[in-house]
């Protein structure tokens, strides 16, 4: 059987050198980062096209490793008829609430990310795991769990870990590596 292609999908601003996705790419060099286009002013349709092209170009099964806005991208791509048949699994980490920032707290999503609203509510046609944080400034853990339920995905509460990015201290993120390796072992 063909080895799965692991596609890394950064969110808004891309994942810099201090981000867990970059750390993971260094540890597992077979991972491929998808260039989604303009990282700072994302165009939803363009990002969907680029994700679809990357999945279509991959030989054999595909595993998606998405962070932040790319989680919403994956759901949007699947809901709009993306070529999902080769996707074996998806790891969706720290999805932002692009629809309804909590006005009672400092949880505010950048306007550029809100272009991806509304959040698709269709179940994903492949197995997925959503990882959320109780202290994510862009999404409550309850809302991330709600996304998982809508998408038919498993949910993991990672605890008080911020947005699970470089700013929250997640360059090295062993939990993410373990989750990905567990997914790959099941394919």
TIVO-2410 file (N, C-alpha, C; in nm, 3 decimals):
# residues 187
REC num residu      c1      c2      c3 atome chaine
REC   1      X   0.085  -0.119   0.000     N      A
REC   1      X   0.000   0.000   0.000    CA      A
REC   1      X   0.089   0.125   0.000     C      A
REC   2      X   0.044   0.227  -0.068     N      A
REC   2      X   0.117   0.353  -0.075    CA      A
REC   2      X   0.117   0.423   0.061     C      A
REC   3      X   0.233   0.477   0.098     N      A
REC   3      X   0.242   0.555   0.222    CA      A
REC   3      X   0.151   0.677   0.210     C      A
REC   4      X   0.085   0.715   0.317     N      A
REC   4      X   0.000   0.834   0.312    CA      A
REC   4      X   0.085   0.960   0.289     C      A
REC   5      X   0.028   1.054   0.219     N      A
REC   5      X   0.086   1.187   0.204    CA      A
REC   5      X   0.027   1.273   0.315     C      A
REC   6      X   0.114   1.334   0.394     N      A
REC   6      X   0.067   1.421   0.502    CA      A
REC   6      X   0.081   1.565   0.456     C      A
REC   7      X  -0.033   1.632   0.445     N      A
REC   7      X  -0.037   1.772   0.402    CA      A
REC   7      X  -0.055   1.862   0.522     C      A
REC   8      X   0.039   1.954   0.542     N      A
REC   8      X   0.034   2.050   0.651    CA      A
REC   8      X  -0.035   2.176   0.600     C      A
REC   9      X  -0.138   2.218   0.673     N      A
REC   9      X  -0.219   2.333   0.634    CA      A
REC   9      X  -0.214   2.439   0.744     C      A
REC  10      X  -0.127   2.539   0.730     N      A
REC  10      X  -0.122   2.646   0.830    CA      A
REC  10      X  -0.245   2.737   0.819     C      A
REC  11      X  -0.265   2.815   0.922     N      A
REC  11      X  -0.375   2.911   0.922    CA      A
REC  11      X  -0.328   3.049   0.882     C      A
REC  12      X  -0.404   3.147   0.923     N      A
REC  12      X  -0.376   3.287   0.894    CA      A
REC  12      X  -0.232   3.321   0.934     C      A
REC  13      X  -0.159   3.384   0.844     N      A
REC  13      X  -0.022   3.425   0.873    CA      A
REC  13      X   0.082   3.317   0.852     C      A
REC  14      X   0.040   3.194   0.816     N      A
REC  14      X   0.131   3.082   0.798    CA      A
REC  14      X   0.184   3.040   0.935     C      A
REC  15      X   0.254   2.932   0.941     N      A
REC  15      X   0.313   2.883   1.066    CA      A
REC  15      X   0.462   2.908   1.061     C      A
REC  16      X   0.508   2.999   1.144     N      A
REC  16      X   0.649   3.037   1.146    CA      A
REC  16      X   0.739   2.929   1.203     C      A
REC  17      X   0.869   2.959   1.214     N      A
REC  17      X   0.966   2.860   1.259    CA      A
REC  17      X   0.945   2.815   1.404     C      A
REC  18      X   0.875   2.894   1.484     N      A
REC  18      X   0.850   2.858   1.624    CA      A
REC  18      X   0.715   2.791   1.645     C      A
REC  19      X   0.651   2.748   1.540     N      A
REC  19      X   0.518   2.687   1.545    CA      A
REC  19      X   0.530   2.536   1.546     C      A
REC  20      X   0.438   2.467   1.610     N      A
REC  20      X   0.442   2.321   1.619    CA      A
REC  20      X   0.437   2.254   1.482     C      A
REC  21      X   0.368   2.316   1.384     N      A
REC  21      X   0.364   2.254   1.251    CA      A
REC  21      X   0.504   2.253   1.189     C      A
REC  22      X   0.579   2.362   1.206     N      A
REC  22      X   0.716   2.368   1.155    CA      A
REC  22      X   0.805   2.268   1.230     C      A
REC  23      X   0.788   2.259   1.362     N      A
REC  23      X   0.862   2.162   1.442    CA      A
REC  23      X   0.833   2.021   1.394     C      A
REC  24      X   0.706   1.991   1.368     N      A
REC  24      X   0.666   1.859   1.322    CA      A
REC  24      X   0.728   1.827   1.185     C      A
REC  25      X   0.732   1.927   1.098     N      A
REC  25      X   0.794   1.907   0.967    CA      A
REC  25      X   0.943   1.873   0.982     C      A
REC  26      X   1.008   1.931   1.080     N      A
REC  26      X   1.148   1.900   1.105    CA      A
REC  26      X   1.168   1.759   1.158     C      A
REC  27      X   1.072   1.710   1.234     N      A
REC  27      X   1.081   1.576   1.292    CA      A
REC  27      X   1.037   1.468   1.195     C      A
REC  28      X   0.943   1.501   1.110     N      A
REC  28      X   0.889   1.404   1.013    CA      A
REC  28      X   0.901   1.466   0.874     C      A
REC  29      X   1.017   1.459   0.814     N      A
REC  29      X   1.043   1.535   0.691    CA      A
REC  29      X   0.957   1.496   0.571     C      A
REC  30      X   0.880   1.389   0.578     N      A
REC  30      X   0.795   1.352   0.466    CA      A
REC  30      X   0.669   1.439   0.457     C      A
REC  31      X   0.648   1.526   0.555     N      A
REC  31      X   0.531   1.613   0.553    CA      A
REC  31      X   0.547   1.720   0.445     C      A
REC  32      X   0.435   1.760   0.386     N      A
REC  32      X   0.436   1.861   0.281    CA      A
REC  32      X   0.347   1.977   0.321     C      A
REC  33      X   0.406   2.096   0.331     N      A
REC  33      X   0.327   2.216   0.361    CA      A
REC  33      X   0.261   2.264   0.232     C      A
REC  34      X   0.132   2.289   0.239     N      A
REC  34      X   0.058   2.337   0.122    CA      A
REC  34      X   0.062   2.489   0.120     C      A
REC  35      X   0.103   2.544   0.007     N      A
REC  35      X   0.102   2.689  -0.012    CA      A
REC  35      X  -0.040   2.728  -0.051     C      A
REC  36      X  -0.111   2.787   0.043     N      A
REC  36      X  -0.251   2.823   0.019    CA      A
REC  36      X  -0.267   2.960  -0.047     C      A
REC  37      X  -0.158   3.030  -0.065     N      A
REC  37      X  -0.166   3.163  -0.127    CA      A
REC  37      X  -0.134   3.271  -0.028     C      A
REC  38      X  -0.210   3.377  -0.031     N      A
REC  38      X  -0.185   3.492   0.056    CA      A
REC  38      X  -0.219   3.454   0.200     C      A
REC  39      X  -0.116   3.444   0.281     N      A
REC  39      X  -0.134   3.402   0.420    CA      A
REC  39      X  -0.195   3.511   0.507     C      A
REC  40      X  -0.180   3.636   0.468     N      A
REC  40      X  -0.226   3.747   0.553    CA      A
REC  40      X  -0.361   3.805   0.511     C      A
REC  41      X  -0.400   3.781   0.387     N      A
REC  41      X  -0.531   3.825   0.338    CA      A
REC  41      X  -0.593   3.708   0.260     C      A
REC  42      X  -0.629   3.602   0.332     N      A
REC  42      X  -0.674   3.480   0.264    CA      A
REC  42      X  -0.806   3.499   0.189     C      A
REC  43      X  -0.811   3.439   0.073     N      A
REC  43      X  -0.933   3.435  -0.007    CA      A
REC  43      X  -0.989   3.294   0.005     C      A
REC  44      X  -1.105   3.277   0.065     N      A
REC  44      X  -1.158   3.142   0.088    CA      A
REC  44      X  -1.162   3.055  -0.038     C      A
REC  45      X  -1.212   3.108  -0.148     N      A
REC  45      X  -1.223   3.027  -0.269    CA      A
REC  45      X  -1.086   2.984  -0.320     C      A
REC  46      X  -0.990   3.074  -0.312     N      A
REC  46      X  -0.853   3.043  -0.357    CA      A
REC  46      X  -0.792   2.937  -0.268     C      A
REC  47      X  -0.810   2.948  -0.137     N      A
REC  47      X  -0.756   2.847  -0.045    CA      A
REC  47      X  -0.820   2.711  -0.071     C      A
REC  48      X  -0.950   2.709  -0.098     N      A
REC  48      X  -1.020   2.584  -0.129    CA      A
REC  48      X  -0.960   2.523  -0.256     C      A
REC  49      X  -0.939   2.603  -0.359     N      A
REC  49      X  -0.881   2.554  -0.485    CA      A
REC  49      X  -0.743   2.494  -0.462     C      A
REC  50      X  -0.662   2.561  -0.384     N      A
REC  50      X  -0.525   2.513  -0.361    CA      A
REC  50      X  -0.523   2.385  -0.278     C      A
REC  51      X  -0.611   2.376  -0.180     N      A
REC  51      X  -0.621   2.253  -0.103    CA      A
REC  51      X  -0.666   2.139  -0.194     C      A
REC  52      X  -0.766   2.164  -0.275     N      A
REC  52      X  -0.817   2.060  -0.365    CA      A
REC  52      X  -0.707   2.013  -0.460     C      A
REC  53      X  -0.631   2.106  -0.515     N      A
REC  53      X  -0.522   2.070  -0.606    CA      A
REC  53      X  -0.416   1.987  -0.535     C      A
REC  54      X  -0.382   2.022  -0.411     N      A
REC  54      X  -0.280   1.948  -0.336    CA      A
REC  54      X  -0.326   1.806  -0.306     C      A
REC  55      X  -0.452   1.792  -0.266     N      A
REC  55      X  -0.505   1.658  -0.238    CA      A
REC  55      X  -0.509   1.577  -0.367     C      A
REC  56      X  -0.553   1.638  -0.474     N      A
REC  56      X  -0.563   1.568  -0.602    CA      A
REC  56      X  -0.425   1.524  -0.653     C      A
REC  57      X  -0.322   1.601  -0.628     N      A
REC  57      X  -0.187   1.570  -0.676    CA      A
REC  57      X  -0.116   1.463  -0.592     C      A
REC  58      X  -0.166   1.437  -0.473     N      A
REC  58      X  -0.100   1.342  -0.384    CA      A
REC  58      X  -0.123   1.198  -0.430     C      A
REC  59      X  -0.018   1.118  -0.431     N      A
REC  59      X  -0.036   0.977  -0.466    CA      A
REC  59      X  -0.088   0.900  -0.345     C      A
REC  60      X  -0.195   0.829  -0.361     N      A
REC  60      X  -0.246   0.747  -0.252    CA      A
REC  60      X  -0.321   0.825  -0.148     C      A
REC  61      X  -0.334   0.766  -0.028     N      A
REC  61      X  -0.414   0.830   0.078    CA      A
REC  61      X  -0.348   0.956   0.131     C      A
REC  62      X  -0.431   1.046   0.183     N      A
REC  62      X  -0.387   1.176   0.233    CA      A
REC  62      X  -0.432   1.192   0.379     C      A
REC  63      X  -0.344   1.251   0.459     N      A
REC  63      X  -0.379   1.292   0.595    CA      A
REC  63      X  -0.357   1.442   0.601     C      A
REC  64      X  -0.458   1.513   0.650     N      A
REC  64      X  -0.452   1.659   0.661    CA      A
REC  64      X  -0.416   1.697   0.805     C      A
REC  65      X  -0.321   1.790   0.819     N      A
REC  65      X  -0.282   1.841   0.951    CA      A
REC  65      X  -0.304   1.992   0.947     C      A
REC  66      X  -0.420   2.036   0.998     N      A
REC  66      X  -0.461   2.176   0.987    CA      A
REC  66      X  -0.453   2.247   1.120     C      A
REC  67      X  -0.415   2.374   1.113     N      A
REC  67      X  -0.416   2.458   1.232    CA      A
REC  67      X  -0.501   2.581   1.208     C      A
REC  68      X  -0.578   2.618   1.309     N      A
REC  68      X  -0.654   2.742   1.313    CA      A
REC  68      X  -0.746   2.758   1.192     C      A
REC  69      X  -0.727   2.863   1.115     N      A
REC  69      X  -0.818   2.891   1.002    CA      A
REC  69      X  -0.820   2.777   0.902     C      A
REC  70      X  -0.712   2.701   0.892     N      A
REC  70      X  -0.711   2.588   0.800    CA      A
REC  70      X  -0.810   2.480   0.841     C      A
REC  71      X  -0.849   2.474   0.969     N      A
REC  71      X  -0.953   2.380   1.012    CA      A
REC  71      X  -1.086   2.415   0.945     C      A
REC  72      X  -1.117   2.544   0.945     N      A
REC  72      X  -1.240   2.589   0.879    CA      A
REC  72      X  -1.229   2.566   0.729     C      A
REC  73      X  -1.109   2.588   0.674     N      A
REC  73      X  -1.085   2.560   0.533    CA      A
REC  73      X  -1.118   2.415   0.499     C      A
REC  74      X  -1.070   2.321   0.579     N      A
REC  74      X  -1.095   2.179   0.552    CA      A
REC  74      X  -1.245   2.151   0.549     C      A
REC  75      X  -1.319   2.204   0.646     N      A
REC  75      X  -1.464   2.183   0.649    CA      A
REC  75      X  -1.531   2.248   0.529     C      A
REC  76      X  -1.486   2.366   0.493     N      A
REC  76      X  -1.542   2.438   0.377    CA      A
REC  76      X  -1.514   2.361   0.248     C      A
REC  77      X  -1.390   2.315   0.233     N      A
REC  77      X  -1.350   2.239   0.115    CA      A
REC  77      X  -1.435   2.112   0.102     C      A
REC  78      X  -1.451   2.040   0.210     N      A
REC  78      X  -1.531   1.917   0.206    CA      A
REC  78      X  -1.678   1.946   0.173     C      A
REC  79      X  -1.731   2.056   0.227     N      A
REC  79      X  -1.872   2.090   0.205    CA      A
REC  79      X  -1.899   2.143   0.064     C      A
REC  80      X  -1.794   2.191  -0.003     N      A
REC  80      X  -1.816   2.249  -0.136    CA      A
REC  80      X  -1.773   2.155  -0.248     C      A
REC  81      X  -1.767   2.027  -0.218     N      A
REC  81      X  -1.740   1.930  -0.323    CA      A
REC  81      X  -1.595   1.903  -0.352     C      A
REC  82      X  -1.508   1.926  -0.254     N      A
REC  82      X  -1.367   1.894  -0.274    CA      A
REC  82      X  -1.349   1.745  -0.299     C      A
REC  83      X  -1.236   1.710  -0.357     N      A
REC  83      X  -1.206   1.570  -0.389    CA      A
REC  83      X  -1.159   1.500  -0.262     C      A
REC  84      X  -1.255   1.460  -0.180     N      A
REC  84      X  -1.226   1.407  -0.047    CA      A
REC  84      X  -1.202   1.257  -0.045     C      A
REC  85      X  -1.225   1.189  -0.155     N      A
REC  85      X  -1.222   1.042  -0.154    CA      A
REC  85      X  -1.088   0.983  -0.113     C      A
REC  86      X  -0.978   1.055  -0.129     N      A
REC  86      X  -0.847   1.000  -0.091    CA      A
REC  86      X  -0.803   1.044   0.050     C      A
REC  87      X  -0.882   1.126   0.117     N      A
REC  87      X  -0.845   1.170   0.251    CA      A
REC  87      X  -0.877   1.058   0.350     C      A
REC  88      X  -0.772   1.011   0.418     N      A
REC  88      X  -0.788   0.902   0.514    CA      A
REC  88      X  -0.818   0.954   0.653     C      A
REC  89      X  -0.772   1.077   0.685     N      A
REC  89      X  -0.793   1.133   0.818    CA      A
REC  89      X  -0.750   1.279   0.821     C      A
REC  90      X  -0.798   1.350   0.923     N      A
REC  90      X  -0.760   1.490   0.941    CA      A
REC  90      X  -0.742   1.520   1.089     C      A
REC  91      X  -0.634   1.592   1.117     N      A
REC  91      X  -0.607   1.644   1.251    CA      A
REC  91      X  -0.632   1.794   1.244     C      A
REC  92      X  -0.734   1.841   1.315     N      A
REC  92      X  -0.779   1.980   1.308    CA      A
REC  92      X  -0.755   2.046   1.444     C      A
REC  93      X  -0.656   2.134   1.450     N      A
REC  93      X  -0.610   2.187   1.577    CA      A
REC  93      X  -0.645   2.335   1.591     C      A
REC  94      X  -0.713   2.367   1.699     N      A
REC  94      X  -0.748   2.506   1.736    CA      A
REC  94      X  -0.829   2.580   1.631     C      A
REC  95      X  -0.946   2.527   1.595     N      A
REC  95      X  -1.029   2.601   1.498    CA      A
REC  95      X  -1.076   2.733   1.557     C      A
REC  96      X  -1.072   2.840   1.480     N      A
REC  96      X  -1.122   2.968   1.532    CA      A
REC  96      X  -1.273   2.980   1.510     C      A
REC  97      X  -1.336   3.055   1.595     N      A
REC  97      X  -1.479   3.081   1.579    CA      A
REC  97      X  -1.495   3.203   1.488     C      A
REC  98      X  -1.500   3.178   1.358     N      A
REC  98      X  -1.506   3.287   1.260    CA      A
REC  98      X  -1.644   3.350   1.249     C      A
REC  99      X  -1.741   3.294   1.317     N      A
REC  99      X  -1.878   3.346   1.309    CA      A
REC  99      X  -1.916   3.440   1.420     C      A
REC 100      X  -1.890   3.399   1.541     N      A
REC 100      X  -1.946   3.475   1.653    CA      A
REC 100      X  -1.847   3.492   1.767     C      A
REC 101      X  -1.758   3.589   1.754     N      A
REC 101      X  -1.667   3.614   1.867    CA      A
REC 101      X  -1.745   3.645   1.993     C      A
REC 102      X  -1.694   3.600   2.104     N      A
REC 102      X  -1.759   3.617   2.233    CA      A
REC 102      X  -1.740   3.761   2.280     C      A
REC 103      X  -1.847   3.839   2.280     N      A
REC 103      X  -1.837   3.980   2.320    CA      A
REC 103      X  -1.817   3.997   2.470     C      A
REC 104      X  -1.832   3.889   2.545     N      A
REC 104      X  -1.815   3.894   2.690    CA      A
REC 104      X  -1.669   3.874   2.732     C      A
REC 105      X  -1.582   3.844   2.637     N      A
REC 105      X  -1.442   3.818   2.671    CA      A
REC 105      X  -1.352   3.875   2.562     C      A
REC 106      X  -1.223   3.865   2.580     N      A
REC 106      X  -1.131   3.917   2.479    CA      A
REC 106      X  -1.115   3.826   2.357     C      A
REC 107      X  -1.202   3.728   2.339     N      A
REC 107      X  -1.191   3.638   2.225    CA      A
REC 107      X  -1.234   3.712   2.098     C      A
REC 108      X  -1.137   3.752   2.019     N      A
REC 108      X  -1.168   3.821   1.895    CA      A
REC 108      X  -1.089   3.759   1.782     C      A
REC 109      X  -1.158   3.724   1.677     N      A
REC 109      X  -1.097   3.663   1.560    CA      A
REC 109      X  -1.063   3.773   1.461     C      A
REC 110      X  -0.944   3.769   1.401     N      A
REC 110      X  -0.908   3.871   1.302    CA      A
REC 110      X  -1.011   3.877   1.188     C      A
REC 111      X  -1.037   3.997   1.140     N      A
REC 111      X  -1.136   4.017   1.034    CA      A
REC 111      X  -1.106   3.933   0.911     C      A
REC 112      X  -0.977   3.915   0.880     N      A
REC 112      X  -0.939   3.836   0.763    CA      A
REC 112      X  -0.990   3.693   0.774     C      A
REC 113      X  -0.992   3.640   0.895     N      A
REC 113      X  -1.038   3.503   0.915    CA      A
REC 113      X  -1.190   3.493   0.903     C      A
REC 114      X  -1.258   3.602   0.936     N      A
REC 114      X  -1.405   3.600   0.932    CA      A
REC 114      X  -1.459   3.587   0.790     C      A
REC 115      X  -1.373   3.604   0.690     N      A
REC 115      X  -1.414   3.581   0.551    CA      A
REC 115      X  -1.456   3.436   0.528     C      A
REC 116      X  -1.415   3.348   0.619     N      A
REC 116      X  -1.445   3.205   0.603    CA      A
REC 116      X  -1.579   3.165   0.665     C      A
REC 117      X  -1.651   3.262   0.721     N      A
REC 117      X  -1.785   3.236   0.774    CA      A
REC 117      X  -1.881   3.223   0.656     C      A
REC 118      X  -1.986   3.147   0.675     N      A
REC 118      X  -2.023   3.068   0.793    CA      A
REC 118      X  -1.943   2.938   0.801     C      A
REC 119      X  -1.936   2.886   0.921     N      A
REC 119      X  -1.868   2.759   0.943    CA      A
REC 119      X  -1.956   2.648   0.886     C      A
REC 120      X  -1.901   2.565   0.798     N      A
REC 120      X  -1.979   2.454   0.745    CA      A
REC 120      X  -2.024   2.360   0.857     C      A
REC 121      X  -2.144   2.309   0.843     N      A
REC 121      X  -2.200   2.222   0.946    CA      A
REC 121      X  -2.218   2.078   0.898     C      A
REC 122      X  -2.175   2.049   0.777     N      A
REC 122      X  -2.187   1.912   0.724    CA      A
REC 122      X  -2.083   1.822   0.789     C      A
REC 123      X  -2.120   1.696   0.815     N      A
REC 123      X  -2.020   1.601   0.865    CA      A
REC 123      X  -1.909   1.583   0.761     C      A
REC 124      X  -1.788   1.569   0.808     N      A
REC 124      X  -1.676   1.544   0.718    CA      A
REC 124      X  -1.686   1.401   0.665     C      A
REC 125      X  -1.650   1.380   0.539     N      A
REC 125      X  -1.659   1.245   0.482    CA      A
REC 125      X  -1.536   1.158   0.509     C      A
REC 126      X  -1.462   1.191   0.613     N      A
REC 126      X  -1.343   1.115   0.651    CA      A
REC 126      X  -1.325   1.131   0.802     C      A
REC 127      X  -1.255   1.038   0.866     N      A
REC 127      X  -1.233   1.049   1.011    CA      A
REC 127      X  -1.151   1.173   1.044     C      A
REC 128      X  -1.184   1.235   1.155     N      A
REC 128      X  -1.113   1.357   1.196    CA      A
REC 128      X  -1.111   1.367   1.347     C      A
REC 129      X  -1.011   1.440   1.394     N      A
REC 129      X  -0.997   1.473   1.536    CA      A
REC 129      X  -0.983   1.624   1.544     C      A
REC 130      X  -1.064   1.687   1.628     N      A
REC 130      X  -1.054   1.830   1.656    CA      A
REC 130      X  -0.991   1.845   1.794     C      A
REC 131      X  -0.885   1.926   1.801     N      A
REC 131      X  -0.819   1.954   1.928    CA      A
REC 131      X  -0.849   2.098   1.965     C      A
REC 132      X  -0.907   2.119   2.082     N      A
REC 132      X  -0.939   2.254   2.129    CA      A
REC 132      X  -0.871   2.284   2.261     C      A
REC 133      X  -0.872   2.411   2.296     N      A
REC 133      X  -0.807   2.458   2.419    CA      A
REC 133      X  -0.906   2.538   2.503     C      A
REC 134      X  -0.896   2.524   2.633     N      A
REC 134      X  -0.983   2.600   2.724    CA      A
REC 134      X  -0.943   2.747   2.734     C      A
REC 135      X  -0.825   2.781   2.685     N      A
REC 135      X  -0.780   2.921   2.693    CA      A
REC 135      X  -0.746   2.979   2.556     C      A
REC 136      X  -0.806   2.926   2.452     N      A
REC 136      X  -0.782   2.976   2.317    CA      A
REC 136      X  -0.846   3.114   2.303     C      A
REC 137      X  -0.770   3.216   2.263     N      A
REC 137      X  -0.829   3.349   2.250    CA      A
REC 137      X  -0.923   3.363   2.131     C      A
REC 138      X  -0.928   3.261   2.044     N      A
REC 138      X  -1.010   3.271   1.922    CA      A
REC 138      X  -1.129   3.176   1.921     C      A
REC 139      X  -1.142   3.092   2.023     N      A
REC 139      X  -1.254   2.998   2.024    CA      A
REC 139      X  -1.263   2.932   2.162     C      A
REC 140      X  -1.381   2.925   2.216     N      A
REC 140      X  -1.398   2.854   2.342    CA      A
REC 140      X  -1.386   2.704   2.318     C      A
REC 141      X  -1.351   2.630   2.422     N      A
REC 141      X  -1.344   2.484   2.410    CA      A
REC 141      X  -1.482   2.427   2.377     C      A
REC 142      X  -1.586   2.485   2.433     N      A
REC 142      X  -1.721   2.438   2.404    CA      A
REC 142      X  -1.756   2.454   2.257     C      A
REC 143      X  -1.716   2.567   2.199     N      A
REC 143      X  -1.744   2.590   2.056    CA      A
REC 143      X  -1.662   2.494   1.969     C      A
REC 144      X  -1.534   2.472   2.005     N      A
REC 144      X  -1.452   2.378   1.930    CA      A
REC 144      X  -1.510   2.237   1.938     C      A
REC 145      X  -1.561   2.201   2.056     N      A
REC 145      X  -1.627   2.072   2.073    CA      A
REC 145      X  -1.753   2.065   1.986     C      A
REC 146      X  -1.823   2.178   1.977     N      A
REC 146      X  -1.941   2.184   1.891    CA      A
REC 146      X  -1.906   2.165   1.744     C      A
REC 147      X  -1.793   2.223   1.701     N      A
REC 147      X  -1.748   2.201   1.563    CA      A
REC 147      X  -1.724   2.052   1.541     C      A
REC 148      X  -1.656   1.988   1.636     N      A
REC 148      X  -1.628   1.845   1.624    CA      A
REC 148      X  -1.759   1.766   1.610     C      A
REC 149      X  -1.857   1.799   1.690     N      A
REC 149      X  -1.985   1.728   1.683    CA      A
REC 149      X  -2.050   1.748   1.545     C      A
REC 150      X  -2.052   1.870   1.496     N      A
REC 150      X  -2.110   1.897   1.364    CA      A
REC 150      X  -2.039   1.820   1.255     C      A
REC 151      X  -1.907   1.816   1.265     N      A
REC 151      X  -1.825   1.754   1.160    CA      A
REC 151      X  -1.811   1.604   1.175     C      A
REC 152      X  -1.872   1.546   1.281     N      A
REC 152      X  -1.862   1.403   1.304    CA      A
REC 152      X  -1.722   1.360   1.346     C      A
REC 153      X  -1.651   1.450   1.410     N      A
REC 153      X  -1.512   1.425   1.449    CA      A
REC 153      X  -1.503   1.396   1.598     C      A
REC 154      X  -1.395   1.333   1.638     N      A
REC 154      X  -1.365   1.317   1.780    CA      A
REC 154      X  -1.314   1.451   1.832     C      A
REC 155      X  -1.331   1.475   1.962     N      A
REC 155      X  -1.282   1.598   2.022    CA      A
REC 155      X  -1.184   1.567   2.133     C      A
REC 156      X  -1.075   1.642   2.137     N      A
REC 156      X  -0.978   1.631   2.245    CA      A
REC 156      X  -0.962   1.769   2.308     C      A
REC 157      X  -0.985   1.775   2.437     N      A
REC 157      X  -0.964   1.897   2.515    CA      A
REC 157      X  -0.818   1.897   2.558     C      A
REC 158      X  -0.737   1.985   2.500     N      A
REC 158      X  -0.594   1.990   2.529    CA      A
REC 158      X  -0.562   2.064   2.658     C      A
REC 159      X  -0.664   2.121   2.722     N      A
REC 159      X  -0.642   2.193   2.848    CA      A
REC 159      X  -0.620   2.341   2.825     C      A
REC 160      X  -0.551   2.404   2.918     N      A
REC 160      X  -0.524   2.549   2.914    CA      A
REC 160      X  -0.396   2.574   2.833     C      A
REC 161      X  -0.407   2.569   2.702     N      A
REC 161      X  -0.288   2.575   2.617    CA      A
REC 161      X  -0.295   2.685   2.510     C      A
REC 162      X  -0.376   2.786   2.533     N      A
REC 162      X  -0.383   2.898   2.439    CA      A
REC 162      X  -0.430   2.854   2.302     C      A
REC 163      X  -0.375   2.917   2.200     N      A
REC 163      X  -0.416   2.888   2.061    CA      A
REC 163      X  -0.331   2.775   2.000     C      A
REC 164      X  -0.255   2.708   2.081     N      A
REC 164      X  -0.171   2.596   2.037    CA      A
REC 164      X  -0.085   2.641   1.918     C      A
REC 165      X  -0.010   2.746   1.942     N      A
REC 165      X   0.077   2.803   1.838    CA      A
REC 165      X   0.207   2.849   1.904     C      A
REC 166      X   0.294   2.911   1.825     N      A
REC 166      X   0.421   2.957   1.878    CA      A
REC 166      X   0.404   3.055   1.993     C      A
REC 167      X   0.305   3.144   1.983     N      A
REC 167      X   0.283   3.245   2.087    CA      A
REC 167      X   0.242   3.181   2.220     C      A
REC 168      X   0.181   3.064   2.214     N      A
REC 168      X   0.140   2.996   2.338    CA      A
REC 168      X   0.243   2.891   2.380     C      A
REC 169      X   0.360   2.892   2.318     N      A
REC 169      X   0.467   2.802   2.356    CA      A
REC 169      X   0.465   2.667   2.290     C      A
REC 170      X   0.396   2.657   2.177     N      A
REC 170      X   0.386   2.528   2.109    CA      A
REC 170      X   0.468   2.525   1.981     C      A
REC 171      X   0.599   2.533   2.001     N      A
REC 171      X   0.692   2.496   1.896    CA      A
REC 171      X   0.692   2.345   1.902     C      A
REC 172      X   0.771   2.287   1.992     N      A
REC 172      X   0.756   2.144   2.015    CA      A
REC 172      X   0.618   2.116   2.077     C      A
REC 173      X   0.545   2.023   2.017     N      A
REC 173      X   0.414   1.984   2.069    CA      A
REC 173      X   0.402   1.832   2.057     C      A
REC 174      X   0.458   1.759   2.153     N      A
REC 174      X   0.457   1.613   2.146    CA      A
REC 174      X   0.317   1.554   2.132     C      A
REC 175      X   0.217   1.617   2.192     N      A
REC 175      X   0.081   1.565   2.181    CA      A
REC 175      X   0.037   1.561   2.034     C      A
REC 176      X   0.068   1.665   1.959     N      A
REC 176      X   0.032   1.669   1.818    CA      A
REC 176      X   0.103   1.561   1.739     C      A
REC 177      X   0.231   1.540   1.770     N      A
REC 177      X   0.307   1.435   1.703    CA      A
REC 177      X   0.246   1.298   1.732     C      A
REC 178      X   0.210   1.275   1.857     N      A
REC 178      X   0.149   1.147   1.895    CA      A
REC 178      X   0.016   1.127   1.823     C      A
REC 179      X  -0.067   1.231   1.819     N      A
REC 179      X  -0.196   1.219   1.750    CA      A
REC 179      X  -0.177   1.187   1.603     C      A
REC 180      X  -0.082   1.253   1.538     N      A
REC 180      X  -0.057   1.226   1.396    CA      A
REC 180      X  -0.005   1.085   1.377     C      A
REC 181      X   0.091   1.043   1.458     N      A
REC 181      X   0.144   0.906   1.444    CA      A
REC 181      X   0.035   0.801   1.467     C      A
REC 182      X  -0.054   0.827   1.563     N      A
REC 182      X  -0.165   0.734   1.586    CA      A
REC 182      X  -0.256   0.726   1.464     C      A
REC 183      X  -0.282   0.840   1.401     N      A
REC 183      X  -0.364   0.840   1.279    CA      A
REC 183      X  -0.297   0.760   1.169     C      A
REC 184      X  -0.168   0.784   1.149     N      A
REC 184      X  -0.094   0.716   1.044    CA      A
REC 184      X  -0.089   0.566   1.067     C      A
REC 185      X  -0.082   0.524   1.192     N      A
REC 185      X  -0.077   0.381   1.225    CA      A
REC 185      X  -0.209   0.311   1.193     C      A
REC 186      X  -0.318   0.387   1.186     N      A
REC 186      X  -0.449   0.328   1.160    CA      A
REC 186      X  -0.483   0.320   1.010     C      A
REC 187      X  -0.394   0.373   0.927     N      A
REC 187      X  -0.423   0.374   0.782    CA      A
REC 187      X  -0.363   0.251   0.718     C      A
***
